[in-house]
Amino acid sequence: MNNKLPSIARLCASCVLFSSISWADIQPDSDNDVFALSIDELMEVTVEARKVKENALAIPVSISVMSEQFLRERNANTLLEAAYFIPNIDITTVGENSGCTHCANITIRGIGQVDPLPTVDPSVGLYLDGVYYARSPGGIFDLYDVRQVEVLRGPQGAIFGKNTIGGAVTIYTHDPIADTFADGEITLGAFERRDARMRANLELSDSLSSRLTFTHLNRDGFVRRDNGEFEGGQDEWAVTAKFRYQITPNLTAQLSLDQRRINSGSAPSILAAKNDQADLLVLYNDLVTQSGVADPYPPLQIFGSSHQSASLGTNFNTLDQSGALLSVEWQTPQQWQVKSLTAYREFYATYGRDFDNNPAVIGDTQDFQRQFQFSQELNISGSALDDQLSWLVGLFHFDEHINHLTDLVFIGGLYQALENVPGPLDGSPLSNPTSIGGPGNPLNIGLDIDSGFDNEVDINSTAIYTHAKYALTRHWSFHLGGRLTFEDKMQQVQSDADNAGVILIDRTLQTQGQKNGGPIERSWRVFSPQGGIEYHFSDKHFVYLSASRGFKSGGFNGIPNSPTSAQPFDPEYLTAYELGYKTKLLADTLQLSVAAFDMQHKAMQLRGGQSTEAGLEIFIDNVGETSIRGIEASFEAIPTHDWHLSGNLSYTDAQFDSVGTATQVTTDSTVMRSPRWTAALGLRYHWPIAQRHPVKLSLNWGFRSKTYNDVYNTELGAQGSFALLNARISHAITAQMEVALFVRNLTDKRVLIGGNDFTEVFGVAEHYLAPPREWGVSLSYQF
């Protein structure tokens, strides 16, 4: 530990705090009239980063908080759109190779998830109303009726548990209140956008209230295929119902039900570059020319337009997602807070993409994923010793079942072409071939890259956790916490070479340590500690130093092509040290937050490959180590009721120290999806034309330095430095009606959410695109 502290002390940084309002005690009409609040109310931010309600400026956690107002001002309807204005976070739906439009692949401080394969766990936890979203499909959703979003940076394993080594994103929606009202919003805009959002809060009796929300989102895509289809469109609806029952003054129960469906096209992608002389393209063309069984690939089509594709292949994204949550809160006679969360969630998701973006069948992927999860959490919090000691203890149980089918087609027809040449390409006898080619040659199977992988995964996890803070004096305090997790995992997998009709792996495969074959099973027991010390100069200034350790669960290879590559791998571990300072200045109208971090990421789960007679074997092993250091700084100022300024700046240096046998990266590689610099500035102005009918202006700018979108650090797949500018103007026509005009990506920057370069082997490089400039107009009305 002593080796880490000097490097932290040399860094100056911040844990970032954005504009946020705790809406729990604010009446519904205040949601659209933020300027009616006092400056003290505007600067008071309540969070639940440690599962109890606390002031954001009083906790030793690096955190960004986004209120409903924050999201609206930045025209951010999803986490994907909000991420451009949050420091040290990167969010994409596509990962490396999925083409998904609703998957949440989140990276914080260079720690993240490569793609949505369910056999590999995420590194950043996503929570909705306290419920863990274990898989990325369905994790990008409309943030309508969201009360607050909290982004916690650094390992959160002591409180939130597994798979939070990068951090956690917690989203809280509005609960029913004892009042009756309704409002709605209609939005029209670019690409035939037609959105409708409605919500109603009903006071059914003195003790029972409900809240209903409905959204329907529809728009065309912005990448047009030659056949008239679009990519990047949206056709989605969602409904949520909440019922809150005040059983006694100290006991409350709430039931939440939700349903969501999506039926849209693939993630918007284009052919960014081509190489008609790529290795496998040349091999295929030579073989079919020799055998005459098919026509050679024509030259690939690439367009000058950045929003056009020649694809005729896969173009779908669907999601059917639902869940139920029963939460119970009880304040005991001893003033302890008892909270229980019982939740069930399930989804069925399909997504695919044609990564060559051409009529030729060079590359096509399709995923079909079904997931069921049940979780139960119980925690108790309280205080003692005249409030010098605050404490929390909790229990957590989680069960999950996943079925995942992946179909991969690369160089369609290559196996048939090999089978139709007279003999092995090197002239060796077919009875003892040393090269591919010829009917019945077993070596041909290695190039049958038309494969299916059928995974079934079961997960059982139980944890106990605790956290305590003790005030030694009026100025000094310390905190300690820890979580002990017990986890069991099981995988059954089958993989096929479809054209050859060969089962590469069946569900009775034999693996190391299993003499009789059968499912692959692993168990882990991991303790995640956290602790720190704080010095409070006053109730407005404090500094903290903390240390924490978290883990990302072990898992399985989801795309093995041989029994030897179907091996499990162990958890990743991350140890972090953080030094931070938070303060209020200028009569509490200015907030500043600073923090520095130093993290060691070990036993990273990296892919490797080796050539065998059966072809290229892909495996995953715990061989990587990285060192990550950085700074984060932010401010928020409300000099008057009419002006609101905010901004942040972050710097991250993430370097590989060791890569072992991994073949995707070297020690010179840059950690993917980890820009060195991020920054944001926000300006809001309240133009009091009339006391009850103001005009509100907001302008928001976000910056990202160069980012590599794939682990290989290919330049064709990288996103250069860019800045986004969003603008919004709204006018309250009446006390009930507001109209707003907004523009996203005002300067029409070309921004990638993903990219790959396969030009050497497959002849193509693909770009996944964020939307170009979009305009829209919204009309909202309160009933």
N, C-alpha and C positions, 0 to 999 in steps of 0.2 A: 504493500500500500504506500509506503514512504516514497517509492520511486515515482509514483503518479502525481503526488501533490505539487512538486515544483513545476511540472509542466502545466498544471492547471493554473497555478498562481501567475504564470506568465501570460495567460490568456485573459482577455477582457471580453465579456459577452453578456448575453441576456436571455432570460426565459421570457418568451414573447407574450404580451398580453394585448389582445385586441378589444375593440369596443364591444361591450356586452351589457345587457340589462337583465336583472333577475325579475322575471315577469310574474312570479307566483302571486304577488299581492297587488298587481296592477289591473285595473278594470279593462275589459276588452277594447273600449274605444281608445285607450291610451296606446294601444299597439300601433296606431296610425298617427299618434300625436306625441311622439317622443319628446318634442321640445317643450311640452307642458310640464315635464319633470324638472326637479331642481338639479343643479350641478352635482350636489352630493349624491343624489339618486342615480344620476347618469354614470358616475365614477364608481359606484358600489357594484361589485361583481361577485355573485355567489356561485360557487362551483361545488362539484361532488367528486373531485379528483381522488379523494381518499375514502369514498363511500359514505361520507358525512358532509353536511353543508358547512362550507367555510368561505371566508373572503379570499378571493384569488390572490390578492396582494399579501396575504398572511401565511401562505403555505410554501414550503421549500420544494416546489415542483416547477419544472419548465413547462409552461402551459400557454396555449392560445385559446381564446374563448370567442365564439361567434354567436351573437344573438340573432333573432329573427330579423331585426332591423339591419344588422351588419350584412346579412345575406342578401336582403332586398336591395340595399344600396349598391351592391356589387353585381347585381343581376345574376346571382349565383343560385341556381335552383337545385344543384347537386354538389356533392363533395368534389367531384371532378372539376366543376367550374369554380369552386371556392378555393381550390388548392393553389391557384396562381397567386393568391394574396396572403398565403400562410407561409411562414419561414420554415425552411428545412423539411418540407414534405413534398413528395411526388406521388401522384395518383394516376393510374392508367387503367383502362378496362381490358386492354388486349394482352398485357404481359408481353412475353416474347412471341408466342405462336398460337394464339387462340382465336382472334377475330371476334371476341365477345364484346357486347355493348353495355352489359349491366354488371360485369364482374369488377369487384373492387380489389385491385392490386396496389397496395399502399406501401410506400417507402418513407421512413423517417430517419434522418441523420445517416443515410446510406445503408440502412438495414431494411430489407423488404422482401417481397415475393416476386419470383421470376414469372410464373404463369399460374393459372388456376387449377393445375392438377391436384385432385383431392388427396393423393397419396403423399403429398408434401404440404406441411402446414404453413400458414402465414407467419410473418415476423412481427406484424402490427395487429393488435386486437381491435375489432370493431364491435361496438355495443350499442344497442337501441333500447332505451328505457331500462338499462341494466342487464339486458339479455345478450349473451355472447353470440355473434354471427360467426360460426366456425368455418364457413367456406365463402369464397369470394363471389360466386354467382348470386345475383340479386343484391349485392352490397352497394351498388350505385342506384339510388332512388331519389324521387322528388322530395325536397325538404319542406314541403308545405305543412303548416301547423307545427313546425319544430320550434320549441322554446329556446333551445341552446345547444351548441355543438362545442365540445371541449377536445382539444388536441393536446395530449400529454406526450412529451418527448423524453426519450431515455427508457430503460427497462422498468416496467411496472409490475414485475412478477410478484412482489411481496403483497400487493393488494389485488391485482387483477389475474395473476396466475400465468399459465403457460402461454406461449406464442405472443408475448408482448415485449420482446427484447428491443425492438425498435421504438415502441411506444404504444399508445392506445388512443383510439378515437371513440368518444362516447357521445351519443346523440340522445337528447331528451325532448319528447313531444309534450304538448300542453295536456294537462289533466282536466277533467271536468271540474267546474266550479259551481257554486250556488247562485246561478243566474241563468236567464234565458236570453239568448241573442243568436244571430246568424249573420254570416257575411259570405261573399263570394267574389270571384275574380275571373274575368275573361281576358285572354291574351291572344292577339293576332300579330303575325309578323312574317319575317322572311321564310322562304321555303314552305309557303302555305301553312305556316304554323297556326294551329287552332287548339288552344288549351282552355280548359275549364276547371276551376277549383272552387269547392264549396265546403263550408263547415257550419255546424250548428251546435250550440251548447244549450241543453235543456235541464231546467230544474224540475224534476219529476215530483219531488216531495221535499219535506224539510231535511230528509236524510239521504235522499237518492238523487243523483244527477248523472247526466250522460253527455257525451261529446261524439259527434259523427262527422267524418270528413270523407270527401269524395274528390278524386282527381281523374281527369281524362286528358291525355297528352297526345297530340297528333301533329306530325309534320312530315314533309317529304325529305328524302336524303339530299345531300349536296354533291355526291359523286354519282355521275350518270354512266350507266353501262350502255354499250352500243345497242343492246336489245331493248332499251327503254326502261329497264329496271333501275332502281336507285339503291345506293348504300348510304348508311348513316341516318336513315329516317327513324321515326318513332311512332308507335301505335301502342299505347299503354293506358290501362286504367287501374285504379287502386281505391279501396274503401277500408276505412278503419272505424270501429265502434268501441267506445269506452263507457263503462258503467262504474260509478264510484258510490259506495255505500258507507255512510258514517254510522257505524254500528253503535258506538258510544263516543263521547267527546274525545276519548283517548285511543279508539280503535277504528281503523278504516280498512276497508277491502275494496280493491279495484280489479275489474276484469276488462282486458283489452283483447279484441279480435281484429285480425287484419287479413286481407286478401288482395293479391296483385297479379296482373297478367300482362305479358308483353308478347307481341307478335310483329316483328320487324325484320329488316334486312341485316346483313353483316356489317361489321365495323367498316367505316369508309376507308378504302385502301386504293392505291394506284401503283402501277409499275414505275419505279423511280429510275431504274437503269437496267440494261440488258447486256447479255453476252451470248450471242448465237453460237460461239465456239466453246461453250462450257463443256466440261468433261463428259457428263452423262448425256447431254444433248447430242454431242458428236457420236458417242457410242451408240445411242439409240438410232440415229439417222443412218449410220453405217450398217447396222444390223438389219434394219427394215429394207434398206436398199439392196442388201445382199440376198435376203430371203424373199422379198416381195410380199410380205404378209400385211404390210400397212404402208401408208404414205409417210415420208419424213416430216418432221416438224417444219412448218413454214417459219420465215423470219418473225420474231416477236414484234408485236405492235406496241409502240410507246408514243404517248401524245405530248404535245407541247402544253396542253391545258393541264392544270394541276387537279382538275376535278372530273376527269374522264377515264373510263376503263373499258377494255375490250373483253372483259371476263364474261363467260357464259356458265361458270361453275357455281359452286355453293354460295348461297346468299340467304341465310336465315339466322335469326336469333329469337328464341322464345323463352318464356319463363312463366311458370305457374307456382306462386309462392303464397304460403299462408302461415298463420301462427296464432297462438293464444298465450296470454300471460295473466296469471293471477298474482297480484301483489297485496300483501297485508302488512300494515304498519300499526305498531302498538307502543304507546308510551306507558311504561310500568309505573306503579306508585313510587318506585325509587328514582324516577325520571330517566330510566334507561330507555333507549330507542331500539325496538325489536323490528326487524324487517325480513320478510320472506318473499322470495321471487320463485314462482313455479311456472315454467315455460315449456311449450312444445312448438317446434317449427319444422316445416318441411318445404321442399321445392323440387320441381322437375325443370331442368334447364337444358336447352339445346343451342348450340352455336357452332358456326363453321366459317370457313373462308377459302377463297381461291387465291392462293398467294402469288400465282404467276400473272394474274389479271389479264389472261389471254384465253382464246378458245382452246388452245392446246392443253392437254391434261398433264401439266408438269408438276403441279403441287396443289393438293386439296386436303383440308383437314376438317373433320366433323367430330363434335363431342356431344355426348348424351349423358347427363348427370342427374341422379336422383338422390336426395339426402333427407334423412329424418334425424332430429335431435331432440333430446329432453334434458332439461337442466333444473336443478333445485339449489337455491342458495338461501342461507339463513345467517344473518349477522345481528349482533347486539353491540351497541355502543353506549358509552356513558362517561361520566366524570367522577372524580373522587378527590379527597384531600383539599377541600375548598377550591375545586376546579383547577388545582395545580396539575392534576393528572387527567388526561383524556385518553380513552382506550376504545378498542374495537376488536372483536373476535368474530370469526365466521367459519361456516362450513359450506362446501360447494361440491355438487355431484353433477356429472355430465355423461350422457350416453349418446352415441352417434352411430348411424349406419349409412353407408354410401354405396351406391352402384354407379360405376362410371365406365362407359364404353367410348373408346377413341378409335376412329377410323382414319388412317393416313394413306394417302395415295401420292407417291412421288414417281414421276416418269411412267405414267400409265402405259402398259403394254410392253415394258422392257423385258419382263420375264418371258412373255410369249415370243418376243423377237429372239431371245437367246435360245429358246426351245426349238426354233425353226431354222437355225443355221445348221449346217451338216455335222459339225463337230467342234471340239474345243478350239478357241481362237489361237492358241499357241501350237496347234497341231498334235498335241498329246492324244493318246488313245482314249476313247470314251469310256473304256473299261477301267482306266486308272487316270482320270483327268487331273491335270495340274492347272487348268485355267477354265474360265467360264465358257459356256457355249455348248450346243449339241443337245439333242432330245434326251431327257431323263438325267442330265448331268446334275448331281446333287449340289454342285457349287452354284448353280443358277439360283437356288433358293435364297442365297445371301443378297441377291439383287432383285428379289421380289418385294419391292418396297410398297406393296399394296397390303397393308397390315392392319389387323384389328387387335385391340388390347381391351380385355374385359376384366375390370377390377371390382372386387367386393371388399370393403373395409369396415371393420367394427372397432369402435373406440370406447373405452370406459375409463373415466378419470374422476378421482376424488381428491379433495384438498381441504386442509384446515389452515386458517391464516389468522394473524393477529397484528395489531399495530398499536403503539402507545406513544404519547408525547408527555413529557414531564418538564414543568417550568422550575428550574433550579433556583432562579432569582427573578427579579422583575425584568432583567435583560437577557439572561442565559436560559436556554432550554435545549433539550435533546429529544430525538425520536428514534424508536427502534421498531422493526417489524420483520415478519417472515412468513413464508408460506411453504408448507410441505405438501407435495403433489405425488400421488400414486397413479400411474397410468398403465393401462394394458391396451395393446393394439394387435389386430389380426388382419392379414391380407390373404385373399385368394385371387389368383390371377391366371388368365389364359390369354395367350397371344397366338395369332395365326398368320401365316403367309397365304393370303386369300387366293391368289391365282394358282399357286402351286398346290393348294389344297392340303397344306401341311400344318399341323398343330405344333408350333415351336415350343410352347409351354402349356401343360395342362394343369388342372387344379390339384393334381397329386404329385407335383414336382418335389424332388428331394433337395433340401438345402442343408447348409452346414448346421450341425447340431440336431438334425431331425432324421433319424435313421429310417423312419417309415414314411417320410414325405408328408404331404398334407399342407394345411395352411401355414403361412409364415407368421410367427408370433413373437412379440417382444414386450417387455415390461420395463418400466423405469420408475425410480423413486428419486425425486429432486427437491432440494431445499433452496428457496430463493430468499436471501436476506436483504434487508435494507435498513440504513441508519444514517443519522446525521446530527449536526449541532447547529444551533441558530443563535445569533446575537441581535437583539432588538434595541437599537439606539433610542427609539420611541415607538409609538403606535403607528408611525408613518414611515419608518426606515428600518430595514433589517437585512442582515447578510446571513447566508447559510452555506454549509459545506455538507455534501451528502455522498454516500457510496451505496451502490446497489448491484445486485446480480440477478439475472434472469435467464430463462432458457426457452428455446424453441424445440418442440417435440421432435423426436426421431420419427422415421417413417419408412416408406418403401419406394422402390423404383416402379413408377406407374407404366413405363413403356419398355419392359425387358424383352429381349428377343432370344434369350437362352436361360436355362436354369442358373448358370453361374452369375448372370447379371441381375437375377431376381433376388438380390440380397437386401436385408434391411440396413438402415443406418441409424446412428445414435443422435441424441439431441445436440443442438448448438448451445453455446453458453456465451453470455456477454456480461462483462464487468464494467461498470461506469462510475466515474467520479465527476461531481459537478459542484462548481462554486458560483453562487448567485447573489444578486443584490436587487432589492425592490424598494421603491420609494414614491412618495407623493410630495409635490412641491407647489409653490405659487398658490397658496391658499387652497390646496387640493385640486387645482384645475389642471395639473400636469402629472402624469404617471410615467415613471421610467422603470424598466426592468432590464437587468443584465445577468448573464450567466456564461460560464465556460465549462466545457465538457471534455473528458478524455476517456475513451472507451477501448476495450480490448475484446475483439470478437474471435472466439476460438471454436474449433471443431466444426467449421462451416461445411455445409452439405453442398458439395460441388460435383458436377458431372465430369466423368472421364470416359475414354473410349479405347478399345484395343481391337486390332484386326485378328480374326481367327478364320479357320477354314469355312465356318458358317457365315462369315461376313463380319461387319463391324458391331461389336458388343458395346452397349452403352450402360454405364453403371453410375451410381451415386455413392460417395463416400465422405467421411468426415476428415477432410484433409486441409481445409483452408484456414488462414488466420489473417485478420486485418487489424490495423490501428486506425482509429478515427478520432480526430480532435477538431474542435471548432468553437465558434463564438456566435452568439445570437443577441441582438439588441433591439429594443423597441421603445416607442413612446406613444402616448396618447394625450391630447390636449383639448380642453374645452375652455378657451379663454372667455367666451361669452356664450349666451344661449344660441346665438346665430351662427357661430363657427365651431367646427369640430375637425381636428386634424389628427391623423394617426400615421404611423410608419414603422418599418422594421428593416433590419439588415442582418444577414447571417452569412457566415463563412464556414465551410466544412472541408477538411482535408482527410480523405479516406484512402488508405494505401494497403495493398496486399503485402503481408510479411512472409507468407508461405502459401503454396498452392498444392504441395504434395504431388500426387499422380493425376491431378485434374488436367484435362486437355483443353478446356475452354478458356482458361486464363493463365497469365504469368504474373510474376511479381511486379512487372512493369504495367500491368493492366490498371485501368481506372474502374472503381466500383460503379456498376451500372446504376442508372437513375439517381445519381448523386451529384447534382450541380455544385460547383465550388462556391458560387455566390447566389444568393436570392435576396430580393429586396421588394418592398412595396411602400406606396404612399397613398393616402386617402384624404380627400377633402370633402366636407359636407357644409353646405350653406343654407340657412333658413332665411328666406326672403319674406318678411312679414308684410305682404301686400295688404292683407286684412287679417285681423286677429284670429278669426275662425277659419279662414280659407287661405293658408299660406302656400307659397311655392317653395319646394325643396330641391336643391341642386346637389348632385354628388358626382365626383370624378375620382376614379381609382386606377392606379397604375401598378403593375406587377412585373418583376424582372426575374429571369433565370439565365444563368450562364450556361455554357455548353454542357450538354448531357448526352451520355451514351445510352442508347436504348436496348442494347444487347450486350451480353457478357463478353463477346469477342471484341468489343470496342471498334466496330467497323465504322468508317467515316461515312459511308453511304447511309447507314442506319442511324446516324447521330443527329441530334437537334442542336443547331448553333445557338448562340446567345440571342435572346429575343425579349421584347417587352410588350405587354398587353395593356390596352387602355380601354376602360369601360366607362360609360357615362349614363346618367339618368336624371330626368327632370319630372317632377310630379306636382300636381295642383289639386288641392281639395276644393272641388267645385261647390260642394255643400258639406255639412257636417257628416253626412253619410256616404258621399260619393267622392272618389278620387280617380283621376286619370293620370297615367304615367307614360312617358316616351323614353325608351332606352335603346342603347346601342352597345353590343359586345364586340370586342376586337375592333375598335373604332378605326385603327390604321390598317386593317386588313392584313395582318401578319400571317404568314404561312407557318403553322405550328404543328409539330408531330406529337402524337400520343404513343407512337411506337414505330419501330423500323427494323428491318433485317436485310442483310446482304448475303445472298446465295449465288452471286454471279459466277464464281469459279466452278461450282459443282452443278447447279441447276440453271444457271444463266439468268437469274432474276434477282432484283432487289426490290423490296416492297416498303412503302410508306403508309402508315396509318395517320389520318389527318384529323386534327381538331377543326371545328367549324370555322369558315371564313367570317368576314364581317356579317353580323346579324343585327337587324333592327326589330323592334316590336313596340306595340302599344297595349297597355293594360287598363282595364276599367274595373274598379273594385267598388263594392257597395255593401254597406252595413244595414241590415234590416232591423 
